[in-house]
Structures are given as C-alpha cells and as structure tokens.
C-alpha cells in the first residue's frame, strides 16, 4: 500500500515506547510486534491480515542504542474504529522480548489524526480570511459601505404629516427614541435600533409632542448647545420619560456602537435629569419665554416635574410593609389588604394579575411573594390600589402617581 493511501485512510496513530535490555534493530522490533501478537486476538485483528487489507499502515520504528541498551518509539497508523484501535494498542504491551533481548513496550497515546487535521483546517482558514480582509482595498471598502448605506436608506421610513425620518418600527413600538436629524436615525439603524424618529430642526413638530404622550419616550440628543435647545423645546411640547445625551462635544450621528449602547443604557428619568440640570432655568430661555408668552407652558411642565417625583413614604410604613412581606417569602402567595391592613383575600402569585383585575369594593394594598411589573402597576391603578408590595420590580417605565411601590430593597 502506498504512502498516499496511508495518509488518506488513517484515522488514528498508535504511539508506543520500547525499552530493550540489549541492542536491537528495527527489523527485530517489527518481527516481535507481528510474531508475539499473532494468535493473541481474533482473526479479524490479526496484524498481518490487517496490513494486507490496508486497515493498518506500515509500522514505523525509530530506535537508538546507548550503553548496551536500546530505546525508541513505535508508531502504527490505524484505520480501524476507536474500540478496535484501543484493543490493538493494548496488545502491544504484551510483548516482552525483542530479538535475543528482554524488552518492555508501553503505549503512550493514541492520536486522532482527524482532530489534528481539523485544527490545521481552522488555522489555515484563519490565515486565508486574514489575507482576504487585508487584500480589500479602500475602493472595495467604499463599495461595501455604499451598499450598507443603501440598505439603511431602504429601511428608513417616515412619520406623520411632516414626513419625519424614522425607523421602520416607529409605528408599532411601545417605546420610541427621539433624535435630532435624519443622520442620527441612519446611524442608529446601522446598530439595529429601529424605533427612532427625528425632529429635523430646533422647532419640534407637534406630531412628535402628540406621539410622546402615547409612547414611552426617550430623548437622545447631541452633546452640544444645539442638542440642549432641542431638548428644551421637546420638554415643553411633549411628554418625555427618559433623557440621554451624546458625550460632550459629540453628535449622535458620529457615535460608535458601544457609545450608543452606553448612552441608552445610562438614560435617566426626566425628573432626575431636571433635578440635576438647570436646563429650564437658563436666563436666555426665560427671556424667550417672556417675549413669547410661554411662562404658562413652563409652569405647566414644572408642575408635572413635581408630580413625577415619587411621594416619600414614611419609614415606619415601609418597615411595616417589609415585615409583612417577609411572612410571604418563599410561599408563592400573597394577600389583598384593606386600609386597616386586614387581609380581605389570600391569593396565589401565579394568579395575581387576574385577582387584582377582579377586585371589587375597597382594597388598599396588594402584597405578594413575587415581582412587580408594568402590567401589574397599570391594573392596580385602574382598580384604585394604593400600594403594591413585593420583593422587586422589573421594567417599570411609567408609574402612576396614585400607586406606591414598596420592595424589599
């Protein structure tokens, strides 16, 4: 059998170490391997028959003699299956004599040739890919970018009578992101953010103000004076839930993906932003309000800002609620309480939404071993529940003024 055939059919390489108490040659070792394993195994695993049919390759021996002793390695290529190869490898260790000398053979490892080949394929593929990337010249890169830009432009849609640039999800998403211009919408589309709409100028269209009152709205503006002016106008005519800005001196259209994601992750509620910013107290803005008769509008938003701030709950009430909540920990249940904190009904957490929805009569507090969601907050507000008490909250973006939320934290 030719060398090429061996390389093609070999699945495993059996590696064995040989130590002989005397000087032996390669033919002695090969003869011992064939002779002392003959008849040891079944006819199906007879080495001569296996080699004749091409199921094992040539036995390779690399042996050296030193100080009257011989030491070396035996390598046997095998195209047998895993179990048969393991049996063959173990049979080598039964050999105790090579030529005229006592000897010991120990199998050191069985190498999976296919795994080595797979590793070589992966490494070579990496090299080929790297060369492909490096070979793409500036012209090719421009072509690629033009195609990508064309795809982004194809995705962009329009909103309202003003035909404002917007992402394709602006008509269906419960949450929207208001940005300054078309380039901002395109940049966010590039990173998979499709619920955006642009105001296209410092004068914010009325359609944006109306939309912000129906959706959970995040204002995402540039980190410059222009972004500040747009934010002021938007706060006056719209209902903004969250605010975030590009890093100082940067524009949204120039941000990289990680900068966009960080900015959106770090958005803050409008009330919190206004509490740490004097954006509505700018002197020039006050004069402009005075000249244009906008003091009433500013006052209206200031009142709304006060309303958004969560009412402070007395410490003793919080402490009492937390103590009561601990009694439900791990039970998967809860209770509906009246104003005197008497239990009017015990409920299962898995049915908590339906239980609140079906409340009739006076109920003041719902306490349960679970998580408060936006859905529960909304139904509690409709049913006149004053307090929701649970271990934590999740994804609450709009909290009605009339519902107090208490968690174990």
HELIX and SHEET records of a PDB file:
HELIX    1   1 UNK A    3  UNK A    9  1                                   7    
HELIX    2   2 UNK A   26  UNK A   37  1                                  12    
HELIX    3   3 UNK A   43  UNK A   45  5                                   3    
HELIX    4   4 UNK A   47  UNK A   52  1                                   6    
HELIX    5   5 UNK A   82  UNK A   91  1                                  10    
HELIX    6   6 UNK A   92  UNK A   94  5                                   3    
HELIX    7   7 UNK A  113  UNK A  135  1                                  23    
HELIX    8   8 UNK A  138  UNK A  155  1                                  18    
HELIX    9   9 UNK A  182  UNK A  190  1                                   9    
HELIX   10  10 UNK A  206  UNK A  214  1                                   9    
HELIX   11  11 UNK A  225  UNK A  237  1                                  13    
HELIX   12  12 UNK A  252  UNK A  254  5                                   3    
HELIX   13  13 UNK A  257  UNK A  265  1                                   9    
HELIX   14  14 UNK A  270  UNK A  275  1                                   6    
HELIX   15  15 UNK A  283  UNK A  292  1                                  10    
HELIX   16  16 UNK A  295  UNK A  308  1                                  14    
HELIX   17  17 UNK A  315  UNK A  326  1                                  12    
HELIX   18  18 UNK A  349  UNK A  351  5                                   3    
HELIX   19  19 UNK A  352  UNK A  357  1                                   6    
HELIX   20  20 UNK A  374  UNK A  382  1                                   9    
SHEET    1   A 5 UNK A  56  UNK A  66  0                                        
SHEET    2   A 5 UNK A  69  UNK A  78 -1                                        
SHEET    3   A 5 UNK A  12  UNK A  20 -1                                        
SHEET    4   A 5 UNK A 101  UNK A 112 -1                                        
SHEET    5   A 5 UNK A  97  UNK A  98 -1                                        
SHEET    1   B 2 UNK A 157  UNK A 159  0                                        
SHEET    2   B 2 UNK A 164  UNK A 166 -1                                        
SHEET    1   C 5 UNK A 196  UNK A 198  0                                        
SHEET    2   C 5 UNK A 175  UNK A 179  1                                        
SHEET    3   C 5 UNK A 216  UNK A 221  1                                        
SHEET    4   C 5 UNK A 242  UNK A 245  1                                        
SHEET    5   C 5 UNK A 268  UNK A 269 -1                                        
SHEET    1   D 5 UNK A 343  UNK A 348  0                                        
SHEET    2   D 5 UNK A 333  UNK A 337 -1                                        
SHEET    3   D 5 UNK A 365  UNK A 368 -1                                        
SHEET    4   D 5 UNK A 387  UNK A 390  1                                        
SHEET    5   D 5 UNK A 404  UNK A 407  1                                        
SHEET    1   E 2 UNK A 371  UNK A 373  0                                        
SHEET    2   E 2 UNK A 392  UNK A 394  1                                        
END                                                                             
